[in-house]
Structures are given as C-alpha cells and as structure tokens.
Amino acid sequence: MILGENNDFNLISKALSSTYLSLIENGHEAAAQASLGSARADFLKAVAHASAIDQKVMIDTLYDR
C-alpha cells in the first residue's frame, strides 16, 4: 500500500512541476506562484486529514484489544 501511495505522490509532484514550468514559460509567473501556493495548502490539509484518520484507526485498534 505504501508503494502505491508513493507512486501517487510522485504523479502529483510531476503534474505540479509540469504545470508550474508551463505557466512560467508562458509568462505567467505570478499565476504559477499562486497555483503552487494553493496546491501546497491543499496538500498540507490532505496530509493532516490522513494523519488524523491514521491516528483514529490506531487508537480504535488499541481500544478494541
């Protein structure tokens, strides 16, 4: 499962990099910066949410024993 998650992360990272470079090449550096800032914020929210779910599952599992 971790291998699949790592692959997903790599695909997302490549897509963001490609979008960023495309925007800069077309003279839209401000849009590129805003896009990456927004993507970073969304990614951090997703990681925090996933972490909270993992912690809940661990706690629930411990209490089930």
PDB file of N, CA, C and O in Angstrom:
ATOM      1  N   MET A   1       0.818  -1.198   0.000  1.00  0.00           N
ATOM      2  CA  MET A   1       0.000   0.000   0.000  1.00  0.00           C
ATOM      3  C   MET A   1       0.862   1.263   0.000  1.00  0.00           C
ATOM      4  O   MET A   1       0.524   2.245  -0.660  1.00  0.00           O
ATOM      5  N   ILE A   2       1.946   1.240   0.720  1.00  0.00           N
ATOM      6  CA  ILE A   2       2.808   2.416   0.768  1.00  0.00           C
ATOM      7  C   ILE A   2       3.426   2.674  -0.600  1.00  0.00           C
ATOM      8  O   ILE A   2       3.611   3.827  -0.989  1.00  0.00           O
ATOM      9  N   LEU A   3       3.750   1.596  -1.341  1.00  0.00           N
ATOM     10  CA  LEU A   3       4.309   1.763  -2.674  1.00  0.00           C
ATOM     11  C   LEU A   3       3.330   2.516  -3.566  1.00  0.00           C
ATOM     12  O   LEU A   3       3.733   3.421  -4.297  1.00  0.00           O
ATOM     13  N   GLY A   4       2.062   2.158  -3.518  1.00  0.00           N
ATOM     14  CA  GLY A   4       1.050   2.850  -4.306  1.00  0.00           C
ATOM     15  C   GLY A   4       0.909   4.301  -3.904  1.00  0.00           C
ATOM     16  O   GLY A   4       0.743   5.175  -4.755  1.00  0.00           O
ATOM     17  N   GLU A   5       0.976   4.560  -2.601  1.00  0.00           N
ATOM     18  CA  GLU A   5       0.869   5.934  -2.119  1.00  0.00           C
ATOM     19  C   GLU A   5       2.057   6.757  -2.594  1.00  0.00           C
ATOM     20  O   GLU A   5       1.900   7.922  -2.961  1.00  0.00           O
ATOM     21  N   ASN A   6       3.252   6.157  -2.590  1.00  0.00           N
ATOM     22  CA  ASN A   6       4.448   6.851  -3.051  1.00  0.00           C
ATOM     23  C   ASN A   6       4.330   7.162  -4.541  1.00  0.00           C
ATOM     24  O   ASN A   6       4.715   8.244  -4.983  1.00  0.00           O
ATOM     25  N   ASN A   7       3.801   6.217  -5.314  1.00  0.00           N
ATOM     26  CA  ASN A   7       3.604   6.435  -6.741  1.00  0.00           C
ATOM     27  C   ASN A   7       2.606   7.566  -6.977  1.00  0.00           C
ATOM     28  O   ASN A   7       2.810   8.405  -7.854  1.00  0.00           O
ATOM     29  N   ASP A   8       1.534   7.589  -6.201  1.00  0.00           N
ATOM     30  CA  ASP A   8       0.550   8.671  -6.312  1.00  0.00           C
ATOM     31  C   ASP A   8       1.202  10.017  -6.022  1.00  0.00           C
ATOM     32  O   ASP A   8       0.959  10.996  -6.727  1.00  0.00           O
ATOM     33  N   PHE A   9       2.026  10.063  -4.986  1.00  0.00           N
ATOM     34  CA  PHE A   9       2.721  11.300  -4.632  1.00  0.00           C
ATOM     35  C   PHE A   9       3.620  11.749  -5.781  1.00  0.00           C
ATOM     36  O   PHE A   9       3.659  12.933  -6.118  1.00  0.00           O
ATOM     37  N   ASN A  10       4.347  10.797  -6.383  1.00  0.00           N
ATOM     38  CA  ASN A  10       5.236  11.144  -7.495  1.00  0.00           C
ATOM     39  C   ASN A  10       4.456  11.685  -8.689  1.00  0.00           C
ATOM     40  O   ASN A  10       4.897  12.631  -9.341  1.00  0.00           O
ATOM     41  N   LEU A  11       3.302  11.090  -8.979  1.00  0.00           N
ATOM     42  CA  LEU A  11       2.477  11.575 -10.089  1.00  0.00           C
ATOM     43  C   LEU A  11       1.972  12.993  -9.828  1.00  0.00           C
ATOM     44  O   LEU A  11       1.987  13.837 -10.724  1.00  0.00           O
ATOM     45  N   ILE A  12       1.529  13.247  -8.607  1.00  0.00           N
ATOM     46  CA  ILE A  12       1.053  14.587  -8.241  1.00  0.00           C
ATOM     47  C   ILE A  12       2.194  15.594  -8.340  1.00  0.00           C
ATOM     48  O   ILE A  12       2.014  16.696  -8.857  1.00  0.00           O
ATOM     49  N   SER A  13       3.361  15.211  -7.845  1.00  0.00           N
ATOM     50  CA  SER A  13       4.526  16.083  -7.882  1.00  0.00           C
ATOM     51  C   SER A  13       4.924  16.422  -9.319  1.00  0.00           C
ATOM     52  O   SER A  13       5.219  17.576  -9.628  1.00  0.00           O
ATOM     53  N   LYS A  14       4.932  15.418 -10.192  1.00  0.00           N
ATOM     54  CA  LYS A  14       5.272  15.657 -11.599  1.00  0.00           C
ATOM     55  C   LYS A  14       4.252  16.576 -12.266  1.00  0.00           C
ATOM     56  O   LYS A  14       4.620  17.460 -13.040  1.00  0.00           O
ATOM     57  N   ALA A  15       2.976  16.368 -11.966  1.00  0.00           N
ATOM     58  CA  ALA A  15       1.930  17.207 -12.559  1.00  0.00           C
ATOM     59  C   ALA A  15       2.075  18.655 -12.111  1.00  0.00           C
ATOM     60  O   ALA A  15       1.940  19.574 -12.919  1.00  0.00           O
ATOM     61  N   LEU A  16       2.348  18.861 -10.830  1.00  0.00           N
ATOM     62  CA  LEU A  16       2.525  20.224 -10.324  1.00  0.00           C
ATOM     63  C   LEU A  16       3.742  20.890 -10.954  1.00  0.00           C
ATOM     64  O   LEU A  16       3.687  22.060 -11.333  1.00  0.00           O
ATOM     65  N   SER A  17       4.828  20.155 -11.064  1.00  0.00           N
ATOM     66  CA  SER A  17       6.046  20.710 -11.667  1.00  0.00           C
ATOM     67  C   SER A  17       5.819  21.079 -13.123  1.00  0.00           C
ATOM     68  O   SER A  17       6.254  22.136 -13.580  1.00  0.00           O
ATOM     69  N   SER A  18       5.141  20.211 -13.842  1.00  0.00           N
ATOM     70  CA  SER A  18       4.851  20.470 -15.251  1.00  0.00           C
ATOM     71  C   SER A  18       3.973  21.708 -15.418  1.00  0.00           C
ATOM     72  O   SER A  18       4.224  22.544 -16.287  1.00  0.00           O
ATOM     73  N   THR A  19       2.956  21.819 -14.589  1.00  0.00           N
ATOM     74  CA  THR A  19       2.069  22.982 -14.647  1.00  0.00           C
ATOM     75  C   THR A  19       2.832  24.261 -14.325  1.00  0.00           C
ATOM     76  O   THR A  19       2.668  25.276 -15.002  1.00  0.00           O
ATOM     77  N   TYR A  20       3.664  24.208 -13.292  1.00  0.00           N
ATOM     78  CA  TYR A  20       4.460  25.361 -12.884  1.00  0.00           C
ATOM     79  C   TYR A  20       5.370  25.823 -14.025  1.00  0.00           C
ATOM     80  O   TYR A  20       5.408  27.007 -14.357  1.00  0.00           O
ATOM     81  N   LEU A  21       6.102  24.877 -14.620  1.00  0.00           N
ATOM     82  CA  LEU A  21       7.018  25.224 -15.707  1.00  0.00           C
ATOM     83  C   LEU A  21       6.274  25.778 -16.921  1.00  0.00           C
ATOM     84  O   LEU A  21       6.740  26.716 -17.567  1.00  0.00           O
ATOM     85  N   SER A  22       5.135  25.203 -17.220  1.00  0.00           N
ATOM     86  CA  SER A  22       4.335  25.673 -18.350  1.00  0.00           C
ATOM     87  C   SER A  22       3.864  27.109 -18.130  1.00  0.00           C
ATOM     88  O   SER A  22       3.912  27.929 -19.047  1.00  0.00           O
ATOM     89  N   LEU A  23       3.416  27.407 -16.933  1.00  0.00           N
ATOM     90  CA  LEU A  23       2.961  28.769 -16.630  1.00  0.00           C
ATOM     91  C   LEU A  23       4.109  29.771 -16.728  1.00  0.00           C
ATOM     92  O   LEU A  23       3.939  30.864 -17.268  1.00  0.00           O
ATOM     93  N   ILE A  24       5.274  29.399 -16.209  1.00  0.00           N
ATOM     94  CA  ILE A  24       6.427  30.305 -16.262  1.00  0.00           C
ATOM     95  C   ILE A  24       6.872  30.527 -17.707  1.00  0.00           C
ATOM     96  O   ILE A  24       7.173  31.653 -18.102  1.00  0.00           O
ATOM     97  N   GLU A  25       6.912  29.442 -18.497  1.00  0.00           N
ATOM     98  CA  GLU A  25       7.337  29.565 -19.894  1.00  0.00           C
ATOM     99  C   GLU A  25       6.403  30.474 -20.696  1.00  0.00           C
ATOM    100  O   GLU A  25       6.821  31.089 -21.677  1.00  0.00           O
ATOM    101  N   ASN A  26       5.165  30.553 -20.284  1.00  0.00           N
ATOM    102  CA  ASN A  26       4.188  31.386 -20.991  1.00  0.00           C
ATOM    103  C   ASN A  26       4.025  32.764 -20.356  1.00  0.00           C
ATOM    104  O   ASN A  26       3.068  33.480 -20.652  1.00  0.00           O
ATOM    105  N   GLY A  27       4.964  33.134 -19.479  1.00  0.00           N
ATOM    106  CA  GLY A  27       4.956  34.469 -18.902  1.00  0.00           C
ATOM    107  C   GLY A  27       3.946  34.692 -17.793  1.00  0.00           C
ATOM    108  O   GLY A  27       3.545  35.827 -17.537  1.00  0.00           O
ATOM    109  N   HIS A  28       3.534  33.633 -17.140  1.00  0.00           N
ATOM    110  CA  HIS A  28       2.542  33.745 -16.067  1.00  0.00           C
ATOM    111  C   HIS A  28       3.154  33.345 -14.721  1.00  0.00           C
ATOM    112  O   HIS A  28       2.633  32.473 -14.026  1.00  0.00           O
ATOM    113  N   GLU A  29       4.262  33.995 -14.367  1.00  0.00           N
ATOM    114  CA  GLU A  29       4.970  33.618 -13.148  1.00  0.00           C
ATOM    115  C   GLU A  29       4.123  33.831 -11.892  1.00  0.00           C
ATOM    116  O   GLU A  29       4.158  33.007 -10.978  1.00  0.00           O
ATOM    117  N   ALA A  30       3.370  34.920 -11.838  1.00  0.00           N
ATOM    118  CA  ALA A  30       2.519  35.180 -10.665  1.00  0.00           C
ATOM    119  C   ALA A  30       1.469  34.086 -10.513  1.00  0.00           C
ATOM    120  O   ALA A  30       1.195  33.630  -9.403  1.00  0.00           O
ATOM    121  N   ALA A  31       0.881  33.667 -11.633  1.00  0.00           N
ATOM    122  CA  ALA A  31      -0.116  32.589 -11.588  1.00  0.00           C
ATOM    123  C   ALA A  31       0.531  31.282 -11.148  1.00  0.00           C
ATOM    124  O   ALA A  31      -0.076  30.489 -10.427  1.00  0.00           O
ATOM    125  N   ALA A  32       1.769  31.063 -11.588  1.00  0.00           N
ATOM    126  CA  ALA A  32       2.484  29.847 -11.196  1.00  0.00           C
ATOM    127  C   ALA A  32       2.716  29.831  -9.691  1.00  0.00           C
ATOM    128  O   ALA A  32       2.506  28.809  -9.037  1.00  0.00           O
ATOM    129  N   GLN A  33       3.149  30.966  -9.143  1.00  0.00           N
ATOM    130  CA  GLN A  33       3.388  31.058  -7.702  1.00  0.00           C
ATOM    131  C   GLN A  33       2.092  30.856  -6.920  1.00  0.00           C
ATOM    132  O   GLN A  33       2.076  30.160  -5.905  1.00  0.00           O
ATOM    133  N   ALA A  34       1.013  31.463  -7.393  1.00  0.00           N
ATOM    134  CA  ALA A  34      -0.279  31.323  -6.715  1.00  0.00           C
ATOM    135  C   ALA A  34      -0.768  29.882  -6.783  1.00  0.00           C
ATOM    136  O   ALA A  34      -1.307  29.355  -5.810  1.00  0.00           O
ATOM    137  N   SER A  35      -0.578  29.252  -7.932  1.00  0.00           N
ATOM    138  CA  SER A  35      -1.008  27.868  -8.115  1.00  0.00           C
ATOM    139  C   SER A  35      -0.264  26.935  -7.172  1.00  0.00           C
ATOM    140  O   SER A  35      -0.872  26.072  -6.539  1.00  0.00           O
ATOM    141  N   LEU A  36       1.051  27.107  -7.078  1.00  0.00           N
ATOM    142  CA  LEU A  36       1.831  26.261  -6.174  1.00  0.00           C
ATOM    143  C   LEU A  36       1.480  26.527  -4.717  1.00  0.00           C
ATOM    144  O   LEU A  36       1.433  25.598  -3.911  1.00  0.00           O
ATOM    145  N   GLY A  37       1.235  27.780  -4.374  1.00  0.00           N
ATOM    146  CA  GLY A  37       0.845  28.106  -3.003  1.00  0.00           C
ATOM    147  C   GLY A  37      -0.466  27.439  -2.628  1.00  0.00           C
ATOM    148  O   GLY A  37      -0.610  26.903  -1.530  1.00  0.00           O
ATOM    149  N   SER A  38      -1.413  27.475  -3.541  1.00  0.00           N
ATOM    150  CA  SER A  38      -2.712  26.841  -3.310  1.00  0.00           C
ATOM    151  C   SER A  38      -2.571  25.325  -3.222  1.00  0.00           C
ATOM    152  O   SER A  38      -3.171  24.691  -2.354  1.00  0.00           O
ATOM    153  N   ALA A  39      -1.777  24.747  -4.122  1.00  0.00           N
ATOM    154  CA  ALA A  39      -1.566  23.295  -4.111  1.00  0.00           C
ATOM    155  C   ALA A  39      -0.883  22.864  -2.815  1.00  0.00           C
ATOM    156  O   ALA A  39      -1.213  21.821  -2.250  1.00  0.00           O
ATOM    157  N   ARG A  40       0.065  23.667  -2.350  1.00  0.00           N
ATOM    158  CA  ARG A  40       0.772  23.347  -1.102  1.00  0.00           C
ATOM    159  C   ARG A  40      -0.202  23.355   0.077  1.00  0.00           C
ATOM    160  O   ARG A  40      -0.174  22.454   0.915  1.00  0.00           O
ATOM    161  N   ALA A  41      -1.048  24.356   0.137  1.00  0.00           N
ATOM    162  CA  ALA A  41      -2.023  24.445   1.227  1.00  0.00           C
ATOM    163  C   ALA A  41      -2.988  23.263   1.189  1.00  0.00           C
ATOM    164  O   ALA A  41      -3.300  22.678   2.227  1.00  0.00           O
ATOM    165  N   ASP A  42      -3.461  22.911  -0.008  1.00  0.00           N
ATOM    166  CA  ASP A  42      -4.367  21.767  -0.142  1.00  0.00           C
ATOM    167  C   ASP A  42      -3.682  20.467   0.254  1.00  0.00           C
ATOM    168  O   ASP A  42      -4.287  19.610   0.898  1.00  0.00           O
ATOM    169  N   PHE A  43      -2.412  20.323  -0.136  1.00  0.00           N
ATOM    170  CA  PHE A  43      -1.660  19.117   0.202  1.00  0.00           C
ATOM    171  C   PHE A  43      -1.488  18.995   1.715  1.00  0.00           C
ATOM    172  O   PHE A  43      -1.657  17.911   2.274  1.00  0.00           O
ATOM    173  N   LEU A  44      -1.154  20.093   2.373  1.00  0.00           N
ATOM    174  CA  LEU A  44      -0.978  20.056   3.828  1.00  0.00           C
ATOM    175  C   LEU A  44      -2.286  19.708   4.537  1.00  0.00           C
ATOM    176  O   LEU A  44      -2.276  18.985   5.533  1.00  0.00           O
ATOM    177  N   LYS A  45      -3.407  20.215   4.034  1.00  0.00           N
ATOM    178  CA  LYS A  45      -4.710  19.861   4.610  1.00  0.00           C
ATOM    179  C   LYS A  45      -4.983  18.374   4.436  1.00  0.00           C
ATOM    180  O   LYS A  45      -5.473  17.716   5.355  1.00  0.00           O
ATOM    181  N   ALA A  46      -4.663  17.841   3.253  1.00  0.00           N
ATOM    182  CA  ALA A  46      -4.889  16.417   2.985  1.00  0.00           C
ATOM    183  C   ALA A  46      -4.018  15.545   3.879  1.00  0.00           C
ATOM    184  O   ALA A  46      -4.482  14.529   4.397  1.00  0.00           O
ATOM    185  N   VAL A  47      -2.761  15.933   4.062  1.00  0.00           N
ATOM    186  CA  VAL A  47      -1.856  15.170   4.928  1.00  0.00           C
ATOM    187  C   VAL A  47      -2.353  15.209   6.368  1.00  0.00           C
ATOM    188  O   VAL A  47      -2.339  14.188   7.055  1.00  0.00           O
ATOM    189  N   ALA A  48      -2.788  16.366   6.827  1.00  0.00           N
ATOM    190  CA  ALA A  48      -3.305  16.481   8.191  1.00  0.00           C
ATOM    191  C   ALA A  48      -4.545  15.614   8.370  1.00  0.00           C
ATOM    192  O   ALA A  48      -4.705  14.969   9.407  1.00  0.00           O
ATOM    193  N   HIS A  49      -5.415  15.593   7.381  1.00  0.00           N
ATOM    194  CA  HIS A  49      -6.630  14.779   7.443  1.00  0.00           C
ATOM    195  C   HIS A  49      -6.271  13.296   7.473  1.00  0.00           C
ATOM    196  O   HIS A  49      -6.810  12.538   8.279  1.00  0.00           O
ATOM    197  N   ALA A  50      -5.354  12.883   6.589  1.00  0.00           N
ATOM    198  CA  ALA A  50      -4.936  11.478   6.551  1.00  0.00           C
ATOM    199  C   ALA A  50      -4.271  11.081   7.860  1.00  0.00           C
ATOM    200  O   ALA A  50      -4.480   9.972   8.353  1.00  0.00           O
ATOM    201  N   SER A  51      -3.483  11.968   8.418  1.00  0.00           N
ATOM    202  CA  SER A  51      -2.814  11.690   9.687  1.00  0.00           C
ATOM    203  C   SER A  51      -3.831  11.523  10.805  1.00  0.00           C
ATOM    204  O   SER A  51      -3.692  10.637  11.648  1.00  0.00           O
ATOM    205  N   ALA A  52      -4.846  12.364  10.814  1.00  0.00           N
ATOM    206  CA  ALA A  52      -5.890  12.267  11.840  1.00  0.00           C
ATOM    207  C   ALA A  52      -6.635  10.944  11.717  1.00  0.00           C
ATOM    208  O   ALA A  52      -6.970  10.321  12.724  1.00  0.00           O
ATOM    209  N   ILE A  53      -6.896  10.512  10.480  1.00  0.00           N
ATOM    210  CA  ILE A  53      -7.581   9.233  10.277  1.00  0.00           C
ATOM    211  C   ILE A  53      -6.701   8.090  10.768  1.00  0.00           C
ATOM    212  O   ILE A  53      -7.182   7.186  11.451  1.00  0.00           O
ATOM    213  N   ASP A  54      -5.396   8.124  10.419  1.00  0.00           N
ATOM    214  CA  ASP A  54      -4.472   7.083  10.864  1.00  0.00           C
ATOM    215  C   ASP A  54      -4.412   7.017  12.383  1.00  0.00           C
ATOM    216  O   ASP A  54      -4.409   5.928  12.957  1.00  0.00           O
ATOM    217  N   GLN A  55      -4.365   8.173  13.040  1.00  0.00           N
ATOM    218  CA  GLN A  55      -4.310   8.195  14.498  1.00  0.00           C
ATOM    219  C   GLN A  55      -5.588   7.628  15.092  1.00  0.00           C
ATOM    220  O   GLN A  55      -5.536   6.903  16.085  1.00  0.00           O
ATOM    221  N   LYS A  56      -6.733   7.946  14.501  1.00  0.00           N
ATOM    222  CA  LYS A  56      -8.003   7.424  14.996  1.00  0.00           C
ATOM    223  C   LYS A  56      -8.046   5.908  14.850  1.00  0.00           C
ATOM    224  O   LYS A  56      -8.488   5.207  15.761  1.00  0.00           O
ATOM    225  N   VAL A  57      -7.592   5.400  13.712  1.00  0.00           N
ATOM    226  CA  VAL A  57      -7.578   3.951  13.491  1.00  0.00           C
ATOM    227  C   VAL A  57      -6.666   3.270  14.503  1.00  0.00           C
ATOM    228  O   VAL A  57      -7.013   2.215  15.034  1.00  0.00           O
ATOM    229  N   MET A  58      -5.504   3.861  14.775  1.00  0.00           N
ATOM    230  CA  MET A  58      -4.587   3.271  15.757  1.00  0.00           C
ATOM    231  C   MET A  58      -5.223   3.249  17.141  1.00  0.00           C
ATOM    232  O   MET A  58      -5.146   2.243  17.847  1.00  0.00           O
ATOM    233  N   ILE A  59      -5.843   4.346  17.526  1.00  0.00           N
ATOM    234  CA  ILE A  59      -6.470   4.418  18.850  1.00  0.00           C
ATOM    235  C   ILE A  59      -7.626   3.437  18.943  1.00  0.00           C
ATOM    236  O   ILE A  59      -7.752   2.720  19.935  1.00  0.00           O
ATOM    237  N   ASP A  60      -8.480   3.399  17.909  1.00  0.00           N
ATOM    238  CA  ASP A  60      -9.600   2.455  17.905  1.00  0.00           C
ATOM    239  C   ASP A  60      -9.103   1.017  17.984  1.00  0.00           C
ATOM    240  O   ASP A  60      -9.698   0.192  18.678  1.00  0.00           O
ATOM    241  N   THR A  61      -8.018   0.713  17.280  1.00  0.00           N
ATOM    242  CA  THR A  61      -7.456  -0.637  17.290  1.00  0.00           C
ATOM    243  C   THR A  61      -6.934  -0.990  18.677  1.00  0.00           C
ATOM    244  O   THR A  61      -7.124  -2.111  19.147  1.00  0.00           O
ATOM    245  N   LEU A  62      -6.279  -0.041  19.329  1.00  0.00           N
ATOM    246  CA  LEU A  62      -5.762  -0.307  20.674  1.00  0.00           C
ATOM    247  C   LEU A  62      -6.895  -0.561  21.660  1.00  0.00           C
ATOM    248  O   LEU A  62      -6.794  -1.443  22.513  1.00  0.00           O
ATOM    249  N   TYR A  63      -7.969   0.207  21.546  1.00  0.00           N
ATOM    250  CA  TYR A  63      -9.092   0.032  22.469  1.00  0.00           C
ATOM    251  C   TYR A  63      -9.889  -1.226  22.180  1.00  0.00           C
ATOM    252  O   TYR A  63     -10.558  -1.751  23.070  1.00  0.00           O
ATOM    253  N   ASP A  64      -9.829  -1.722  20.937  1.00  0.00           N
ATOM    254  CA  ASP A  64     -10.524  -2.963  20.602  1.00  0.00           C
ATOM    255  C   ASP A  64      -9.878  -4.165  21.278  1.00  0.00           C
ATOM    256  O   ASP A  64     -10.538  -5.181  21.496  1.00  0.00           O
ATOM    257  N   ARG A  65      -8.607  -4.061  21.608  1.00  0.00           N
ATOM    258  CA  ARG A  65      -7.892  -5.175  22.243  1.00  0.00           C
ATOM    259  C   ARG A  65      -8.241  -5.162  23.690  1.00  0.00           C
ATOM    260  O   ARG A  65      -7.764  -6.007  24.448  1.00  0.00           O
TER     261      ARG A  65
END
